[in-house]
Amino acid sequence: MFELIKEDLSLLENMLLNATKSTEESINEIARHVTLAGGKRLRPALALLSARAGQNYSREKILPLATALELIHTATLAHDDVIDGADTRRGVATLNAKWNNQIAILGGDYLFAKAFSFIAKEHYDPYVNYRISDLISNLAEGEILQDTRAYIALKDVNVYYERIKRKTADFLEVATELGGFVAGITKSEQEAFAAYGHAIGMAFQVTDDVLDMEETSESLGKPAANDLVSGIVTLPVIYALNNSERSGELAAIVTDRHQTIEMAERAIEIVQKSGGIEFAKKEAARFLNEARDVLPDTIPKEVKKSFFMIADFIGERNF
Amino acid sequence: MFELIKEDLSLLENMLLNATKSTEESINEIARHVTLAGGKRLRPALALLSARAGQNYSREKILPLATALELIHTATLAHDDVIDGADTRRGVATLNAKWNNQIAILGGDYLFAKAFSFIAKEHYDPYVNYRISDLISNLAEGEILQDTRAYIALKDVNVYYERIKRKTADFLEVATELGGFVAGITKSEQEAFAAYGHAIGMAFQVTDDVLDMEETSESLGKPAANDLVSGIVTLPVIYALNNSERSGELAAIVTDRHQTIEMAERAIEIVQKSGGIEFAKKEAARFLNEARDVLPDTIPKEVKKSFFMIADFIGERNF
């Protein structure tokens, strides 16, 4: 899937390490732990690929932006892990588990700042700064909304879509759009890339929410049914709340702040029987078709092929 | 002290409110609570004053930068309050106390992002972006160092100065320097302003650390002797560790992670008898003299007068 940018991604790994270098060994250790904890590098990959569609493509010019995007993503994960009290992510100990909440909060701030410092050094068009800072405030807003509206038996699918837009789709949109923007793609290509990133982002988060209901802790590297227990109502649950005969029982569980694992398992059973999971999978597939359809023929064939492969991957992923 | 920029500061209050406006009422409420919780507005005041020394001074140009500086300061305080588990600041409930840690972490991220988005909109010279992102990573580094080196009987005053440089002095330095920079002061004025900001910042933090030992919770609006109990060794304590006959007893207290209020009170007594507090006050006064001496005669008289008044205020403040 990332064949075209294999070398770019290996350079990215080096830049991630150098970006967070400090004169203090304790800070190096913290930064190294979190930046090397893995991940799919999806956001930088989207930027690196999309840049290859531009007339002014330069690897030197796009790599710092790609690095900044991954640093920002890592920062938000560090903060999310504090909020969720998560011990592991991708099977690796979180900052809050390996050190403490202080280190995870400050480590996240450090990575945010390093990302902006990377962008500032490159003298990109101010639009890049603007889009990225706007993205981060949207991410935070999305998470705040998720928190202030937890444990509510949500039936409105649009509220859910607005939340996952801010939480995930905006980020993939910005990554895909800015990569090409920096490399001088046309205005209409820029819009198409943004729409593509948005659509795969929506599909990605819907799939994530389905996996949280289907998978066990082991394959996910984080606790399963985490959303339910945390009071976060996702698409399969919304479907069941609207369509299941047992929607009253389900509503009682999702609004219960002292929900047990047994209750969560009963909720999952209700959702499964209602067809909510199939519905969510169909919605994800619909978003992926939107993503494929929006890509113009004016972009290089190999870039388009890679974008298609990413859409396929998101449709099939089970981890 | 802020007579010259009284009107600017009242415009700043409006901008702080508008800067954090969201389409979501819950986010407005959170942002309003934290930005209106008061504070001396020292950082924006320094930027607003210093800008008045520039040939290209424009109030419209400097206000967004001043707003961004206060937003960043507020963001770091929100995160600090989570880390310290503080319930009040300036006598007002903290975000973590009024809502929860989640809201305080995400609220801080939201304010950071809004600050960068403000700066991006103004199209300042990239040097502004660079200095500010570098400042934030330094702030986080300073706090991480404070955390990873807590509960150590520190005797080296230079380690302390390096820490408070990152924690406080860098911020006042950047505020004073960038205000003038944006308004076109000369290179040598820029250096002088940076040195002034640094020196008052050092004095400010030393004074803060003295107050933490001298004052009660009521006058500070936060728990007194907080540093000692948290394992943070400040200048008066370092002096006593080097000079008191009871330095062994003091070392045993400051390295004890289960320190009680009674132990902290005994430590304060040892520090007071050693002359550590007088020493720290003299050091603060020395920094303030450095600050006054470094200001050039080329800057407008009323700006210089205001800078002197700020130095006087920091020397005399007892809250």
Interface residues (C-beta under 8 A of the other chain):
Chain A: S22 E24 S26 I27 I30 T76 H79 V82 I83 N100 N101 Q102 I103 I105 L106 G107 G108 D109 Y110 F112 A113 K114 A115 F116 S117 I119 A120 K121 H123 P126 N129 Y130 I132 S133 D134 L135 I136 S137 L139 A140 E141 E143 I144 L145 D147 T148
Chain B: S22 E24 S26 I27 I30 T76 H79 V82 I83 N100 N101 Q102 I103 I105 L106 G107 G108 D109 Y110 F112 A113 K114 A115 F116 S117 I119 A120 K121 H123 P126 N129 Y130 I132 S133 D134 L135 I136 S137 L139 A140 E141 E143 I144 L145 D147 T148
